[in-house]
Amino acid sequence: MTIPDDGETVGLFEPLMVSEGAPARAGLNDLALELAEKSAAFRSGLPSSVSEALADLVRAMNCYYSNLIEGHDTHPIDIERAMQGDYCADPKKRNLQLEAKAHVAVQKWIDEDGMTEQPTAPTSIIELHRRFCELLPPELLFVENPKTGEKIPVVPGELRTRYVEVGRHVAISPGAVPRFLERMHKAYSLPGRIEPILAAACAHHRLLWVHPFLDGNGRVARLMSYAMLRRTLDTRGLWSVARGLAREEAAYKEHLASCDGPRRGDRDGRGTMSEAALASFAGFFLRTCIDQVEFMESLMRPDRLRDRILIWAEEEIRAGALPPKSDTVLKAVLYQGQIERGEVESILGTSDRTARRVTSALLEAGALSSTSTRAPLKLAFPAKYAGRWMPGLFPDRGE
């Protein structure tokens, strides 16, 4: 099959970065440095055992909010159930659970350094799409032509071979996609401290503008930006911009649409597209990142987090859902980061049998985790307790 190529030059989506001489650049530099400093402070303030548990929950949160932007509402509790193989009987809800599970799997692949090339490399972008789409149920692997009603299959990891329109944006011809992706990768392979952070914001829009796939572009763009920030800032997956973008969805989409526009006169950069609009989006994106780091830091303040978890444990003990002294074990884990199983008996001052019963109850409840019967006990952050332990992370059911 011959793929249509209208011969567009890559100058069509310049500028790819906000130039050093742009009026907004100094402010963007300040935002990038502020983000780097706050992200590093948050990361360094968490014990490694807590960081690992939090990263698992953030994957579900990131997935929830990224899918919500696409109009798919799968609550993190249902995402967590899907990760354990527990699916809803309703086929539509089950398909959305599978979609969420696919998103979490891709982010886990990113978090475990599975992406060997830079996130903006065409091979990385294609791999993100392939890994996400190959796990989707068949019912979600097609797009419908709004004019003809034709159902067009979406092939995992395949660049589009058709023309597309997204709202008022007419994307480049399919044959032009590879050279535009190559140009993106070259433009965003930047050294230094500030440039790579700013690149994560700018690349986000430019990838959506190219629209390399028939479907899944929004999720791929957010995963790419997540991977760029993770690599540049060493975020450890402890926060995600997706929550902020979803909470400001109207502004997010308005900024993206504005970035599609042409240059606005002689003072609006030197490219074909508006540098001022790109700078405005970059500022919005970076401020959203900072807001999310601050939000996560406020939730994870040790004294407040301990209080919320221990109050929950006391209530569970009174209700008979946890055995007495469960809160004592939780308190030890919260202060020490992790404890050996053999320590529980001395911490409680009880028999080995009672210690095992308390340990088993906390593991079964999902409050603690352990990789094996001999491995240390660590704090877990199950989605079902997030409303109590980490209020505001995502909506309670029915909100």
C-alpha positions in Angstrom: 0.0 0.0 0.0 1.3 3.5 -0.9 1.1 5.8 2.1 0.1 9.4 1.0 2.8 12.0 1.6 2.1 15.6 0.7 5.8 16.5 1.1 5.3 18.8 4.1 8.6 20.2 5.5 9.3 20.0 9.2 9.3 23.8 9.4 5.5 23.5 9.7 5.7 22.8 13.4 8.6 25.1 14.3 9.4 26.4 16.8 9.8 23.1 18.8 11.2 25.0 21.8 10.6 28.4 23.4 13.7 30.3 22.3 16.2 31.9 24.7 15.2 35.4 23.5 11.4 34.9 23.9 9.8 37.3 26.4 8.4 34.3 28.4 11.6 32.3 28.6 13.0 33.8 31.8 9.8 32.9 33.6 9.8 29.4 32.2 13.4 28.9 33.3 12.4 29.9 36.9 9.5 27.4 36.8 11.8 24.6 35.5 14.2 25.3 38.4 11.5 25.5 40.9 10.1 22.1 39.7 13.5 20.5 39.8 14.1 21.7 43.4 10.7 20.8 44.7 10.7 17.4 43.1 14.2 16.6 44.5 13.2 17.7 48.0 10.1 15.6 47.9 12.0 12.5 46.6 14.8 12.8 49.2 12.4 13.2 52.1 10.8 9.7 51.6 12.2 6.4 52.8 12.9 4.0 50.0 10.3 1.5 51.3 7.6 4.1 51.3 8.7 5.4 47.9 8.2 2.0 46.3 4.7 1.6 47.7 3.7 5.1 46.7 4.9 4.6 43.2 2.5 1.6 42.8 -0.4 3.8 43.9 0.7 6.7 41.6 0.6 4.3 38.6 -3.1 3.6 39.3 -3.7 7.4 39.9 -1.9 8.4 36.7 -3.8 5.8 34.7 -7.1 6.9 36.2 -6.6 10.6 35.4 -5.1 10.0 31.9 -8.0 7.8 31.0 -10.5 10.3 32.5 -9.2 12.9 30.1 -10.2 10.5 27.3 -13.7 10.2 28.8 -13.1 6.8 30.3 -13.8 6.7 34.1 -12.3 3.6 35.7 -11.9 4.2 39.5 -8.5 3.2 40.9 -10.2 0.6 43.2 -11.4 -1.1 40.0 -8.0 -0.6 38.4 -6.4 -2.3 41.5 -8.9 -5.2 41.2 -8.1 -5.6 37.5 -4.4 -5.9 38.5 -5.4 -8.8 40.7 -7.5 -10.4 37.9 -10.8 -9.4 39.4 -13.0 -8.1 36.6 -16.5 -6.7 36.5 -19.2 -8.8 34.9 -20.4 -5.9 32.8 -18.4 -6.2 29.4 -18.0 -2.5 29.0 -16.7 -2.0 32.5 -14.5 -5.0 32.1 -13.0 -3.6 28.9 -12.2 -0.3 30.6 -10.5 -2.3 33.4 -8.4 -4.0 30.8 -7.6 -0.7 29.3 -6.5 0.7 32.7 -4.5 -2.5 33.3 -2.7 -1.9 30.0 -1.8 1.7 31.0 -0.5 0.6 34.3 1.7 -2.1 32.7 3.2 0.5 30.3 4.0 2.9 33.1 5.5 0.0 35.2 7.7 -0.7 32.1 8.9 2.9 32.1 9.4 2.9 35.9 11.5 -0.3 35.7 13.8 1.4 33.0 12.5 -0.7 30.2 12.7 2.2 27.8 16.3 1.9 26.6 16.2 4.9 24.2 15.2 8.5 25.0 11.4 9.0 25.4 11.3 11.2 22.3 13.0 8.7 20.0 10.5 7.4 17.4 11.2 3.9 18.4 10.2 4.8 22.0 7.0 6.5 21.0 6.0 3.6 18.8 6.9 1.1 21.6 4.7 3.1 24.0 1.8 2.7 21.6 2.5 -0.9 20.9 2.7 -1.9 24.5 -0.5 -0.1 25.4 -2.6 -1.2 22.5 -1.5 -4.8 22.4 -3.1 -5.3 25.8 -6.4 -3.8 24.9 -9.6 -5.9 24.2 -10.6 -6.0 20.5 -13.6 -3.8 21.2 -11.3 -0.9 21.9 -9.0 -1.3 19.0 -10.8 0.6 16.3 -11.8 4.2 15.4 -14.9 5.2 13.6 -14.9 7.6 10.7 -17.5 10.2 11.7 -18.5 10.9 8.1 -18.9 7.4 6.8 -19.3 5.3 9.9 -16.5 3.0 8.8 -14.8 1.2 11.6 -11.0 1.3 11.1 -8.8 -1.1 13.1 -6.0 0.3 15.2 -2.8 -1.8 14.9 -0.6 -1.7 18.0 2.7 0.2 17.3 1.7 1.1 13.7 2.0 4.7 12.5 -1.2 5.9 10.8 -1.6 5.4 7.1 -4.6 7.7 6.7 -5.3 11.4 6.8 -7.0 12.5 10.1 -8.7 15.6 11.5 -8.7 16.3 15.2 -11.3 19.0 16.0 -10.2 21.9 13.8 -6.7 20.6 13.4 -5.9 18.8 10.1 -2.9 16.7 10.8 0.0 16.2 8.5 -0.2 13.6 5.8 0.6 10.0 7.0 3.8 9.8 4.9 5.2 12.9 6.6 4.9 11.4 10.2 8.3 9.6 10.3 10.3 12.7 9.4 8.4 14.9 11.8 9.0 12.4 14.6 12.7 12.3 13.7 12.8 16.1 13.8 11.2 16.1 17.2 13.7 13.7 18.6 16.6 15.7 17.4 15.1 19.0 18.7 14.4 17.5 22.2 17.7 15.6 22.8 19.0 18.4 24.9 21.8 18.7 27.6 21.7 20.8 30.7 19.3 21.1 33.6 16.5 23.5 32.3 16.2 22.6 28.6 15.2 18.9 29.2 12.4 20.0 31.6 11.1 22.6 29.2 11.3 20.0 26.4 8.9 17.7 28.3 6.2 20.4 28.1 6.9 21.5 24.5 7.2 17.9 23.2 3.8 17.1 24.7 1.9 19.4 22.3 4.1 18.8 19.3 3.5 15.1 19.4 -0.2 15.6 19.6 0.0 18.0 16.7 1.8 15.3 14.6 -0.9 12.8 15.7 1.2 9.8 14.7 -1.4 7.1 15.4 -5.0 6.6 14.5 -5.9 6.4 18.2 -4.1 6.5 21.6 -2.1 9.7 20.9 -3.2 11.5 24.1 -2.2 8.6 26.3 1.1 8.2 24.5 1.9 11.9 24.8 1.2 11.9 28.5 3.3 8.7 29.0 6.1 10.2 26.9 6.1 13.4 29.0 6.0 11.3 32.2 9.0 9.3 31.0 10.8 12.6 30.1 10.2 14.1 33.5 11.1 10.8 35.3 14.4 10.6 33.4 15.3 14.3 33.8 14.2 14.8 37.4 14.6 11.3 38.7 11.0 11.5 40.0 10.9 7.8 40.9 7.3 7.8 39.8 6.2 9.6 43.0 4.0 12.2 41.3 2.3 12.6 38.0 1.2 15.6 35.9 -1.8 13.7 34.6 -3.8 14.4 37.8 -3.3 18.1 37.4 -4.1 18.1 33.7 -7.4 16.2 34.3 -8.4 18.6 37.1 -7.8 21.5 34.6 -9.1 19.6 31.6 -10.8 22.6 29.9 -7.7 24.8 30.3 -5.4 21.9 29.2 -7.4 21.4 26.0 -7.8 25.1 25.4 -4.0 25.5 25.6 -3.4 22.6 23.2 -5.8 24.1 20.7 -4.2 27.5 21.0 -0.8 25.9 20.3 -2.1 24.7 16.9 -2.4 28.2 15.7 0.0 30.1 13.4 2.5 32.8 14.3 0.9 36.0 15.5 3.0 38.7 13.8 6.7 39.7 13.8 7.1 39.5 17.6 5.8 36.0 17.9 9.0 34.1 17.3 10.5 33.0 14.0 8.7 29.8 13.2 5.5 28.9 11.4 3.5 28.3 14.6 2.9 30.6 17.6 5.8 30.7 20.0 3.8 32.7 22.5 1.1 30.0 22.5 3.7 27.3 23.0 5.3 29.3 25.9 1.8 29.8 27.5 1.2 26.0 27.4 4.7 25.3 28.7 4.1 27.6 31.6 0.7 26.0 32.3 2.3 22.5 32.1 5.2 23.3 34.5 2.9 25.1 37.0 0.7 22.0 36.9 3.7 19.8 37.7 4.8 22.0 40.6 1.2 21.9 42.0 1.2 18.1 41.9 4.6 17.8 43.6 3.3 20.2 46.3 0.1 18.2 46.7 1.9 14.9 47.0 4.4 16.3 49.5 1.5 17.6 51.6 -0.1 14.1 51.7 3.2 12.4 52.6 4.2 14.6 55.5 5.2 11.9 58.0 3.4 13.2 61.0 0.1 13.7 59.2 0.3 10.5 57.2 1.0 8.5 60.4 -1.9 10.2 62.2 -4.3 9.4 59.4 -3.2 5.7 59.1 -3.2 5.1 62.8 -6.7 6.7 63.3 -7.9 4.4 60.5 -6.2 1.3 62.2 -7.8 2.2 65.6 -11.3 2.4 63.9 -10.7 -1.0 62.2 -9.7 -2.6 65.5 -12.8 -1.2 67.2 -14.9 -2.6 64.4 -13.3 -6.0 64.7 -11.8 -5.8 61.2 -8.3 -5.9 62.6 -7.0 -7.7 65.7 -5.9 -5.7 68.8 -2.4 -4.1 68.6 -2.4 -4.0 64.8 -1.9 -0.3 65.1 1.3 -0.9 67.1 2.8 -2.9 64.2 1.8 -0.2 61.7 3.3 2.5 63.9 6.6 0.6 64.0 6.6 0.3 60.2 5.7 4.0 59.8 8.7 5.0 62.0 11.2 2.5 60.7 10.2 2.2 57.0 10.1 -1.6 57.3 10.5 -4.3 60.0 11.5 -7.9 59.9 8.7 -10.4 60.6 10.7 -11.8 63.6 10.5 -8.3 65.2 6.7 -8.3 65.5 6.6 -10.6 68.5 9.0 -8.3 70.6 7.2 -5.1 69.3 3.9 -6.5 70.6 5.2 -8.3 73.7 3.0 -11.2 72.8 3.3 -14.8 71.7 4.6 -15.8 68.3 1.1 -17.1 67.5 -0.4 -13.7 68.2 2.3 -11.9 66.3 1.7 -14.1 63.2 -2.1 -13.5 63.5 -1.6 -9.7 63.5 0.9 -9.9 60.7 -1.4 -12.0 58.6 -4.4 -9.7 59.2 -2.4 -6.6 58.1 -1.1 -8.4 55.0 -4.6 -9.6 54.1 -6.1 -6.2 54.6 -3.5 -4.8 52.2 -2.1 -2.3 54.8 1.3 -4.0 54.7 3.1 -5.8 51.9 5.9 -8.4 51.7 7.6 -10.0 48.7 7.8 -13.4 50.5 7.1 -15.2 53.8 10.6 -14.3 54.9 10.9 -10.8 53.5 10.5 -7.6 55.6 7.1 -6.0 56.2 6.6 -2.7 54.4 3.8 -0.2 54.2 1.4 -0.5 51.2 -0.9 2.1 49.8 -3.9 0.2 48.5 -6.4 2.3 46.5 -9.3 1.2 48.7 -7.8 3.1 51.6 -6.6 6.1 49.7 -9.6 8.2 50.6 -8.7 7.9 54.3 -5.0 7.7 54.1 -4.4 10.2 51.3 -7.5 12.3 50.9 -7.9 14.1 47.6 -5.6 11.8 45.6 -8.6 10.8 43.5 -12.4 11.1 44.0 -14.3 8.8 46.3 -16.7 6.6 44.4 -19.8 8.5 43.3 -18.2 11.9 43.3 
